[in-house]
Amino acid sequence: MTISTLVKAAATEAATVEFRGLRREFGPTVALDGLDLTVQPGELLALLGPSGCGKTTALRMLAGFEHPDSGQVLVDGEDVTGVPAHRRDAGMVFQSYSLFPHLNALDNVAFGLRMRKVRAAERRTRAAELLELVGLADKGERFPHQLSGGQQQRVALARALALRPRVLLLDEPLSALDAKVRTTLREEIRRLQQELGITTLFITHDQEEALSMADRVAVMRDGRVEQCSTPTELYSRPATAFVAGFVGTMSRVPGVMAAGDTVEVLGRRVPVTGDGAAAGASVDVLLRPEGVEVEPDPEAGGRVAATAFLGATTRITVRLPDGCEVKADVSTRRAGEFPVGARVAVGLPDQAVMVVDRAAR
Amino acid sequence: MARLNLWRWGVLGLAALYFLVPLAASVVFSVDMGDRISFDAYSRIAGTDGFVTSLLLALELAVATIALVLLLMVPAMVALRLGAPKLRPVVEIVCSLPLVVPPIAFVAGISTVLKWGPEYLSRTPLFQTMVAIQNPDFPVVLVLAYVVMALPFVYRALDAGLRAIDVRTLVEAARSCGASWPQALLQAVLPNLRGALLNASFLTLALVLGEYTVAHLLGFRPFAVWIVDISGAQAQMSVAVSVLSLLVTWVMLLALAALGGRRPATPTASQG
């Protein structure tokens, strides 16, 4: 059993996962409100959303820990809604450290194989290979309390992969780790996932994590999927104002529709993408900080309200005469031209922008 | 630092005096034959009528009580933690009741039922049950009574153990590794409750070995009752037995503790 055979074994079994009209209420709160979502074979799909949006409930339904009030969970077209958790064939990595404290790393990884009555010698070999796969070949004899947080999550990942599951479920596995470990581990999870070609559902509330790891990202809100698309599309063409606000930074500037597909904002006319609005309607124009230009101009009405150093760029918050604020990124080399209180002119490049109804806040 | 040490030794010395003086007095009393020292009282114990049977009975009762109370409480408390955490205060109060109800009231209730039962049930098969649970060779009714009396201690010991681990995550992790519910409980939760289970067993063992009121009033004769019974006739030997039973209990607790202190055998490593 080598990594390459592991890869093969997983690749042939990559599964399609489908949520159909899942609904679940906990008392007065609606956790899932008719969730529809399909995860393609071998894909890493991130479920992104604020806390309480139902993403964890959805994952737990796939794992078999929660049951929907209505709707179905399908794996490879087969309804698994009634299948108990231990027969779901889904490996899971939990948010909190979930290793069995009484077993060492090797036995933790071998736990599932022991449950499947695999012979001791074989499960030992396989567990050792999995530990090697996550880079902990020399830590097999360590107990969980002797491992760092990052190491524990690696062992948990190896344990989740031990039964060669058809689906891998990651429930915010990185949120308890510090920033540096997080970045390395997320790259490693992605590498492993791609090598094994295993269908993966990844829960996170961290947009950077979702955008950098996932093939597709599903943004959830109030128990429904707002938008499910590739990270690039999600960022550049958000389907709703919520997605626009949740993914990346967005400023809202009031504008008036000049025509069905042109909006007048900040003193100039720019094309509109997506759904426009009727001519003459008052709208909010959504602007990314990298899509806004600022120039020092003693005659202009805008003033720098704050600056934030982000490394290569500096984010400048400009307060416009009408009171609303626009964020703009400038190269840090030029940041000295924009001290707080300085007057600046705000401009837009000739790019299409997104507008939302003024009421849709 | 030196002052703190002095204090520590002082407190330890006082506590030692408090425990050791009566113990030493007992030992002296049991070996002092007026003009000479003799361990006669100790050597006669094993041969005395009723010693072996009463001690064995007490140990059997203790084992049965521990088994029953753990079988009852462990699944109940895990279920409580996973399924109905809001019911915890209710269960806590119910489990603490035996501390409030004096054993004398408890046993009065039991004996009333035992007297009333055979008359009322004489024409039903339950009559035989009533007789069977009072079998003097192994009085099941005592086990039932002891289970109730052990509830407060067992509840507290298990509660402390369950607080220290994340039961839900452990169970779910085991389930996602292909373990059924009983397997998850036995292989993922119980091994991590070992300390709590041992504590509960300790307390129950000590309770059963030393219990007198209920056993005596129901007319059974486990170890504690036997000691009191012989003290009237053979004062010196009854003290000798008390000292010995103290040592026996100690040895058993130490044995249990030693058993619990060992690292668990690692299933994969040990076989593979």
Contacts between the chains, C-beta under 8 A, distances in Angstrom:
chain1	res1	chain2	res2	distance
A	63	B	172	7.5
A	63	B	176	5.9
A	64	B	175	7.4
A	65	B	172	5.7
A	65	B	175	7.4
A	84	B	175	8.0
A	84	B	180	7.7
A	85	B	172	7.4
A	85	B	175	4.2
A	85	B	176	6.3
A	86	B	175	5.0
A	86	B	176	7.6
A	86	B	177	7.8
A	86	B	178	5.0
A	86	B	179	5.6
A	86	B	180	5.4
A	86	B	183	7.9
A	86	B	184	7.9
A	87	B	178	7.7
A	88	B	176	7.6
A	90	B	176	6.4
A	91	B	176	6.5
A	91	B	177	8.0
A	92	B	172	7.5
A	92	B	173	7.3
A	92	B	176	4.2
A	94	B	169	5.6
A	94	B	172	7.1
A	94	B	173	6.3
A	96	B	166	6.2
A	96	B	169	5.5
A	98	B	166	7.5
A	98	B	169	4.6
A	98	B	170	6.9
A	98	B	172	7.6
A	98	B	173	4.2
A	99	B	173	7.7
A	100	B	170	6.6
A	100	B	173	7.2
A	100	B	174	7.5
A	100	B	188	5.6
A	100	B	191	7.6
A	100	B	192	7.2
A	101	B	165	7.0
A	101	B	192	5.4
A	102	B	191	4.2
A	102	B	192	5.3
A	102	B	194	7.7
A	102	B	264	5.6
A	103	B	191	8.0
A	103	B	266	6.9
A	103	B	267	7.9
A	104	B	266	6.0
A	104	B	269	7.3
A	106	B	266	7.9
A	106	B	268	6.2
A	106	B	269	6.7
A	107	B	266	5.4
A	107	B	267	6.3
A	107	B	268	4.8
A	107	B	269	6.8
A	110	B	268	4.6
A	111	B	174	7.1
A	111	B	177	5.0
A	111	B	179	7.7
A	111	B	187	7.6
A	111	B	188	7.9
A	112	B	177	3.6
A	112	B	178	5.0
A	112	B	179	7.9
A	114	B	187	7.8
A	114	B	267	6.5
A	114	B	268	6.9
A	115	B	174	7.8
A	115	B	177	5.9
A	115	B	178	4.3
A	115	B	179	4.8
A	115	B	183	6.1
A	115	B	187	7.7
A	116	B	178	5.7
A	120	B	267	7.8
A	120	B	268	6.0
A	120	B	271	3.8
A	120	B	272	4.3
A	121	B	272	5.1
A	123	B	268	6.1
A	123	B	272	7.4
A	124	B	268	5.3
A	124	B	269	7.5
A	124	B	272	3.7
A	127	B	268	6.8
A	141	B	269	7.6
A	156	B	173	7.8
A	159	B	173	7.8
A	159	B	177	6.6
A	160	B	176	7.2
A	162	B	177	7.5
A	163	B	177	6.9
A	163	B	178	6.0
A	169	B	176	7.7
